């Protein structure tokens, strides 16, 4: 009996390693599918509501148009915010150069040689490689979204048929489990995105108000950057805190002011992420912070920025399906929903 359990455990470990390797190697195949399923879970309720008073194709067309408008609007605002910050860096390059010289002088005075290492790393070839990398990423991003769009349209057309196939499966137990799993997963993902959006709005507004109050330049841009990056747990709020802090160094020229800006921005992130968000989300979306952090790093390692964005929804889906089967309920109990009355931060 013991040998059989060890053999079964070894098979599970091997299968997991193979699955992870396949997800990494074939990321161009699996990542668009996962992102498309994520979008379908968000868009399907709108299409289902529209089908109550519109023909099926018309409901699909309206849903797709709403989805495109939302993505284009969000993407345009991101380009606007980061573009404004980039232009401000270029126009104020002299101040950044002065700050860089001061930091370099201080580090070299404490025995840290920066100039030599920087001159070795920085070259025309390095700039060209960076430009080629950015161009390649842009091209791959456009291809990624095109594939996702095709999957979403085809998926929205097949939702009703897929639902019927699950109900007509000969293995009624498996069909019922899959149906309940997909339904519960879609509900949790929509609630997760609703809570995340509300908390992102609150975080963005607080950052904007704080930046305006202390006179930090580009207050509106910092607010929207904090709003957009808040969709990536842990990493996003950290980046949204570091960026304006670096700009505060060049603008105020006082370490006391810089420390105060950094502390206040982190306080905003902490209060919203560790106090407000868990109480808004409730127990239905409570996940161990370690699990959330692992999800972000694991899926970002496999699929880059897209993986970091949907890492937590994928984990929610996996834990939801685990909770529906007796042999895997222990995973959901350890990493997923706590017992009633226990609130665990989701960030």
C-alpha positions in Angstrom: 0.0 0.0 0.0 2.8 2.4 0.9 4.7 1.6 -2.2 1.6 2.2 -4.3 1.1 5.6 -2.7 4.8 6.5 -3.3 4.5 5.4 -6.9 1.3 7.5 -7.4 3.0 10.5 -5.8 6.0 10.2 -8.1 3.7 10.0 -11.1 1.9 13.2 -9.9 5.2 15.0 -9.5 6.4 13.9 -13.0 3.1 14.9 -14.6 3.3 18.3 -12.9 6.8 18.9 -14.1 5.9 17.9 -17.7 2.8 20.2 -17.6 4.8 23.1 -16.4 7.4 22.5 -19.0 4.7 22.4 -21.7 3.1 25.6 -20.5 6.5 27.3 -20.7 7.7 26.0 -24.0 4.3 26.4 -25.7 3.5 29.7 -24.1 2.5 31.2 -27.4 -0.3 28.5 -27.6 -1.5 28.3 -24.0 -1.2 31.9 -22.9 -3.7 33.3 -25.5 -6.2 30.5 -24.6 -5.9 31.2 -20.9 -6.4 34.9 -21.4 -9.3 34.3 -23.8 -11.0 32.1 -21.2 -10.5 34.9 -18.7 -12.1 37.5 -20.9 -15.0 35.1 -21.8 -15.7 34.7 -18.1 -16.0 38.5 -17.8 -17.9 39.2 -21.1 -20.3 36.2 -21.1 -22.8 37.7 -18.5 -23.3 40.7 -20.7 -23.9 38.6 -23.8 -26.3 36.4 -22.0 -28.3 39.4 -20.8 -28.3 40.9 -24.3 -29.6 37.6 -25.8 -32.7 38.2 -23.7 -33.9 40.9 -26.2 -31.5 40.7 -29.1 -30.7 37.9 -31.7 -27.6 35.8 -30.9 -25.3 37.4 -33.4 -26.4 40.9 -32.5 -25.7 40.2 -28.8 -22.3 38.8 -29.7 -21.5 41.9 -31.8 -22.5 44.3 -29.1 -20.5 42.4 -26.5 -17.4 42.3 -28.7 -17.7 46.1 -29.4 -18.0 46.8 -25.6 -15.0 44.6 -25.0 -12.9 46.4 -27.7 -13.9 49.8 -26.5 -12.9 48.9 -22.9 -9.5 47.5 -23.9 -8.7 50.4 -26.3 -9.7 53.0 -23.8 -7.7 51.4 -21.0 -4.7 50.9 -23.3 -4.9 54.5 -24.5 -4.8 55.8 -21.0 -1.8 53.6 -20.1 0.0 54.9 -23.2 -0.9 58.5 -22.2 0.3 58.2 -18.6 3.6 56.5 -19.3 4.1 58.6 -22.4 3.7 61.8 -20.3 6.2 60.4 -17.8 8.7 59.5 -20.6 8.4 63.0 -22.1 8.9 64.6 -18.7 12.1 62.5 -18.2 13.5 63.7 -21.6 12.6 67.3 -21.0 14.2 67.2 -17.5 17.2 65.1 -18.3 19.6 67.6 -16.9 18.1 67.3 -13.4 18.2 63.5 -13.6 21.8 63.7 -14.7 22.6 65.9 -11.7 20.9 63.4 -9.4 22.8 60.5 -11.0 26.1 62.3 -10.5 25.3 62.9 -6.9 24.4 59.3 -6.2 27.5 58.1 -8.1 29.8 60.4 -6.2 28.3 59.3 -2.9 28.6 55.6 -3.8 32.2 56.0 -4.9 33.0 57.8 -1.7 31.8 54.7 0.1 33.9 52.4 -2.0 31.3 51.4 -4.6 32.6 51.9 -8.1 29.6 52.7 -10.4 31.0 54.7 -13.3 33.2 51.9 -14.5 30.5 49.2 -14.4 28.1 51.6 -16.1 30.5 52.4 -18.9 31.2 48.7 -19.5 27.5 47.9 -19.7 26.3 50.9 -21.6 27.2 51.1 -25.3 25.6 51.8 -28.7 25.1 48.0 -29.1 23.2 47.9 -25.8 20.9 50.7 -27.0 20.2 48.9 -30.3 19.5 45.6 -28.4 17.1 47.4 -26.1 15.3 49.0 -29.1 15.1 45.7 -30.9 13.7 44.0 -27.8 11.0 46.7 -27.4 10.1 46.4 -31.1 9.9 42.7 -30.8 7.7 42.9 -27.7 5.3 45.3 -29.4 5.0 43.0 -32.4 4.5 39.9 -30.3 1.9 41.8 -28.2 -0.1 42.7 -31.2 0.0 39.1 -32.4 -1.0 37.9 -28.9 -4.0 40.2 -28.8 -5.1 39.2 -32.3 -5.0 35.5 -31.4 -6.9 36.3 -28.1 -9.5 38.2 -30.0 -10.2 35.3 -32.3 -10.4 32.8 -29.4 -12.8 35.1 -27.5 -15.2 35.5 -30.5 -15.2 31.8 -31.2 -15.5 31.0 -27.5 -18.5 33.3 -27.0 -20.2 31.5 -29.9 -19.6 28.1 -28.3 -20.6 28.8 -24.7 -24.2 27.6 -25.1 -23.2 24.5 -27.1 -20.4 23.7 -24.6 -22.9 24.1 -21.7 -25.2 21.6 -23.5 -22.4 19.1 -24.1 -21.6 19.1 -20.4 -25.2 18.4 -19.5 -25.4 15.5 -22.0 -22.2 13.8 -21.1 -22.5 10.1 -20.5 -20.4 10.4 -17.3 -23.0 12.6 -15.5 -20.7 13.0 -12.5 -17.9 14.4 -14.5 -20.2 16.6 -16.5 -21.8 18.0 -13.4 -18.5 18.6 -11.7 -17.2 20.5 -14.8 -20.4 22.5 -15.1 -20.3 23.5 -11.4 -16.6 24.2 -11.6 -16.8 26.5 -14.7 -19.9 28.3 -13.2 -18.2 28.9 -9.8 -14.9 29.9 -11.4 -16.6 32.4 -13.7 -18.5 33.9 -10.7 -15.3 34.2 -8.6 -13.2 35.7 -11.4 -15.9 38.3 -12.1 -16.1 39.2 -8.4 -12.3 39.2 -8.1 -12.0 41.7 -11.0 -14.8 43.8 -9.6 -13.1 44.0 -6.2 -9.7 44.6 -7.9 -11.1 47.4 -10.0 -12.8 49.1 -7.1 -9.6 48.9 -5.0 -7.5 50.1 -8.0 -9.8 53.1 -8.3 -9.5 53.9 -4.6 -5.7 53.5 -4.8 -5.4 55.7 -7.9 -7.6 58.4 -6.3 -5.6 58.4 -3.1 -2.3 58.6 -4.9 -3.6 61.4 -7.0 -4.9 63.4 -4.0 -1.6 62.8 -2.2 0.5 63.9 -5.1 -1.5 67.0 -5.6 -1.3 67.8 -1.9 2.5 67.6 -1.7 3.0 69.3 -5.1 4.5 66.3 -6.9 4.4 66.8 -10.6 2.4 64.6 -12.9 -0.1 63.9 -10.2 -2.8 62.7 -12.6 -0.3 60.4 -14.3 0.9 58.9 -11.0 -2.7 58.3 -10.0 -3.6 56.4 -13.2 -0.3 54.4 -13.1 -1.1 53.3 -9.6 -4.6 52.4 -10.7 -3.4 50.3 -13.7 -0.5 48.6 -11.9 -2.7 47.6 -9.0 -4.2 44.8 -11.1 -0.9 43.0 -10.6 -0.7 42.1 -6.9 2.5 42.8 -5.0 4.7 43.7 -8.0 2.3 46.4 -9.4 1.9 48.4 -6.2 5.7 48.2 -5.6 6.5 49.7 -9.0 3.7 52.3 -8.6 5.4 53.4 -5.4 9.0 53.4 -6.7 8.4 55.5 -9.8 7.0 58.6 -8.1 9.6 58.3 -5.4 12.4 58.5 -7.9 10.8 61.6 -9.4 10.4 63.1 -6.0 14.2 62.7 -5.5 14.9 65.0 -8.5 12.0 67.4 -7.9 12.4 68.1 -4.1 16.1 67.5 -3.7 15.5 66.6 -0.1 16.0 63.1 1.4 13.4 63.9 4.1 10.8 64.8 1.5 11.7 61.6 -0.5 11.3 59.4 2.5 8.0 61.0 3.4 6.7 60.5 -0.2 7.8 56.9 -0.2 6.3 56.2 3.3 3.0 57.8 2.5 2.7 56.0 -0.9 3.4 52.7 0.8 0.9 53.5 3.6 -1.8 54.0 0.9 -1.0 50.7 -0.7 -0.9 48.9 2.7 -4.2 50.3 4.0 -6.1 49.6 0.7 -4.5 46.2 0.1 -4.3 44.8 3.6 -7.3 46.4 5.3 -9.9 47.6 2.9 -9.7 45.0 0.2 -10.0 41.9 2.3 -13.1 43.3 3.9 -14.7 44.2 0.6 -13.8 40.8 -1.0 -14.9 38.7 2.0 -14.1 35.1 2.4 -15.2 34.1 -1.1 -12.0 35.4 -2.6 -9.6 35.1 0.3 -6.3 33.4 -0.7 -3.1 33.0 1.3 -0.8 36.0 0.5 2.0 33.4 -0.1 -0.2 31.7 -2.7 -0.9 35.1 -4.4 2.8 36.0 -4.5 3.8 32.6 -5.8 1.0 32.8 -8.4 2.3 36.2 -9.7 5.9 35.1 -9.9 5.2 31.6 -11.2 2.9 32.7 -14.1 5.0 35.8 -14.9 8.0 33.5 -15.2 6.1 31.3 -17.6 4.2 33.9 -19.6 5.7 37.3 -18.7 3.4 40.3 -18.0 0.3 38.6 -19.2 1.0 35.8 -16.7 1.5 38.2 -13.9 -1.9 39.8 -14.7 -3.9 36.6 -14.8 -1.8 34.5 -12.4 -4.3 35.0 -9.5 -7.4 34.3 -11.6 -5.8 31.0 -12.8 -5.1 30.1 -9.2 -8.7 30.9 -8.3 -9.8 28.6 -11.0 -7.5 25.8 -10.0 -8.5 26.0 -6.3 -12.2 26.2 -7.2 -12.0 22.9 -9.1 -9.9 21.4 -6.3 -12.6 22.2 -3.8 -15.2 20.3 -5.8 -13.5 16.9 -5.7 -12.9 15.0 -2.4 -9.3 13.9 -3.4 -8.2 17.5 -3.9 -10.3 19.4 -1.3 -7.3 19.6 1.0 -5.5 21.8 -1.5 -8.4 24.3 -1.5 -8.6 24.2 2.3 -4.8 25.0 2.7 -4.3 27.5 -0.1 -7.9 28.8 -0.8 -10.9 29.9 1.2 -10.4 30.1 5.0 -13.0 28.9 7.4 -16.0 31.2 8.1 -15.0 34.2 10.1 -11.3 34.2 9.0 -10.3 37.1 6.7 -7.0 36.8 4.8 -5.5 39.6 2.8 -5.6 39.0 -1.0 -2.6 41.2 -1.7 
